[in-house]
Amino acid sequence: MPRQILRGERGTTVIATAVAFAAILMLLSAVFQAVLWYNARSAALAAAQEGVRAARGLGASPAQGQAAACRYARTVGRGLLRSPACAATANASTVTVTVRGAAPSLIALFDVRVSEQARGAVERFTTPVNP
């Protein structure tokens, strides 16, 4: 009798292992995709901060910050940030640089967009007021 019961359950371990392996593989893919997204986001933020550093100097323009951000994203962020696009705006007191791009994707046709922004005060020299 026990042998007949065991014969009916042949192959269940293989099926359970295959299902567990598929679930683990999907979980690992999700973790790897999250790591790629985080690295792309970090690269975009670093590029935006580099653009702010370039644009906030005395006599600098937002165009210089935009160019510095894109140059940084293309060189340092290579492999981490795909198709970087940069924009910079400024007013009398602050400069803002935005870097957009995409993280590498493990899944075909799955686009993971990244956008980071950095803001800083524009440098200006003033003279002290004598009382």
C-alpha positions in Angstrom: 0.0 0.0 0.0 2.7 2.6 0.8 4.4 2.0 -2.5 1.3 2.8 -4.4 0.9 6.1 -2.6 4.5 7.1 -3.3 4.1 6.1 -7.0 1.3 8.7 -7.4 3.5 11.5 -6.1 6.4 10.9 -8.4 7.8 14.1 -9.9 6.3 16.5 -7.5 9.7 17.6 -6.1 10.8 18.5 -9.6 7.7 20.6 -10.2 8.0 22.3 -6.9 11.6 23.1 -7.5 10.8 24.5 -11.0 8.1 26.8 -9.6 10.4 27.9 -6.7 13.3 28.5 -9.2 11.0 30.7 -11.4 9.9 32.7 -8.4 13.5 33.2 -7.2 14.6 34.2 -10.7 11.9 36.8 -10.9 12.8 38.2 -7.5 16.5 38.4 -8.4 15.6 40.2 -11.7 13.6 42.7 -9.7 16.4 43.3 -7.3 18.9 43.8 -10.1 16.6 46.2 -11.9 16.2 48.2 -8.7 20.0 48.4 -8.3 20.3 49.6 -11.9 17.6 52.2 -11.3 19.3 53.5 -8.1 22.6 53.8 -9.9 21.1 55.7 -12.8 19.3 58.0 -10.3 22.6 58.6 -8.5 24.4 59.4 -11.7 21.7 61.8 -12.8 21.9 63.6 -9.4 25.7 63.8 -9.5 25.5 65.3 -13.1 22.8 67.8 -12.0 25.0 68.9 -9.0 28.0 69.2 -11.3 25.9 71.5 -13.5 24.9 73.6 -10.6 28.5 74.0 -9.5 29.4 75.2 -13.0 26.4 77.5 -13.4 26.4 79.2 -10.0 29.9 80.8 -10.3 30.2 84.6 -10.7 29.6 85.4 -14.3 28.6 81.9 -15.3 25.5 81.2 -17.4 22.8 78.5 -17.2 24.1 77.2 -20.6 27.5 76.5 -19.0 25.8 74.5 -16.3 23.7 72.6 -18.8 26.8 71.8 -20.8 28.7 70.7 -17.7 25.8 68.5 -16.5 25.5 66.7 -19.9 29.3 66.3 -20.2 29.4 64.7 -16.8 26.4 62.5 -17.4 27.9 61.2 -20.7 31.4 60.5 -19.3 30.9 59.5 -15.7 27.4 58.2 -16.1 28.3 56.1 -19.1 26.7 52.7 -18.8 24.6 53.8 -15.8 22.5 56.6 -17.5 21.3 56.1 -21.0 20.3 59.0 -23.3 20.9 61.9 -20.8 19.1 65.2 -21.5 19.9 68.3 -19.4 18.2 71.6 -18.8 19.2 74.6 -16.7 17.3 77.6 -15.6 18.3 80.6 -13.4 16.9 83.7 -11.8 18.6 86.4 -9.8 19.3 84.2 -6.8 19.2 80.5 -7.8 20.2 78.2 -10.6 18.4 74.9 -11.2 19.7 72.0 -13.3 17.6 69.0 -14.3 19.0 65.8 -15.8 16.8 63.1 -17.3 17.6 59.8 -18.8 16.9 56.1 -18.6 18.3 53.3 -16.5 19.5 50.1 -18.3 16.7 47.6 -18.4 16.8 43.9 -17.9 13.4 43.4 -19.5 13.1 44.2 -23.2 10.8 47.2 -24.0 10.6 48.1 -20.3 11.7 51.8 -20.1 12.9 52.9 -16.6 13.0 56.7 -16.7 15.1 58.8 -14.2 14.9 62.5 -13.5 16.9 64.4 -10.9 17.2 68.1 -10.1 19.7 70.1 -8.2 19.4 73.7 -7.1 21.9 76.2 -5.7 22.4 79.8 -4.9 24.1 82.1 -7.5 27.4 83.5 -6.3 27.5 87.3 -6.0 29.9 89.6 -4.3 28.6 92.4 -2.1 30.3 95.1 -0.2 29.7 95.5 3.5 27.5 98.3 4.6 29.2 100.7 7.0 26.9 101.8 9.9 
